[in-house]
């Protein structure tokens, strides 16, 4: 979640738990009054209402995770999905952490023994991931300046700077007039550079959609040769895609 106070701050409820765990285990604060003071400092940075929303989002993700696991697990141990979800949320500190086979076994997750069939499934999973990585351009971070410099507008922004030769004995009034004219025409405006990228895709056997971001980059070269740019987003939203036949 993003904190309305800071605008761009990304926050998860486990961040608060990690902060309190740090001040207890690493800093060594065990007195309840000290811990209360640390929590108060934390809530000054992130409003209590925002922390509550983050907590509800975390509870929702756990609930959905448990329900998904229940659809694939025997009903003889109804607490098993909850144990697995709790372990995955608290034992690993980042969503991008790659879980190895030993950790899968330790967290009571089903694991197929290595064999030809498993290797084929792993190759298929890797192929799917490679397709998604290519479509979403994960290895090409969105950078407005890179998009701008790869557009036709770059030729004008990086073009030659006009040169004016004045005789050394030119009157100061003439020099001032020429400089004013040069400064008035020195700002080099260029046509907007269009961009589009897709950060999220959702696909199933029945439906497919992607989240698309479109916009324009406005830029000008200033008299001191710096380039000023501004990003305008014209569209952000989900768009349906045709489902590819199996």
DAPEBEL-V177144 format. One record per run of one state. SS is the DSSP state (@ for helix, = for strand, . for the rest). FROM is the first residue (numbers start at 1). TO is the last residue. If there is no record, write none. Layout:
BEGIN
<<SS	FROM	TO> <SS	FROM	TO>>
END
This chain:
BEGIN
<<.	1	1> <=	2	2> <.	3	9> <=	10	10> <.	11	12> <@	13	25> <.	26	31> <@	32	45> <.	46	47> <@	48	70> <.	71	79> <@	80	90> <.	91	100> <@	101	106> <.	107	115> <@	116	136> <.	137	143> <@	144	149> <.	150	153> <@	154	157> <.	158	171> <@	172	186> <.	187	187> <=	188	189> <.	190	192> <=	193	203> <.	204	207> <=	208	221> <.	222	226> <=	227	241> <.	242	246>>
END
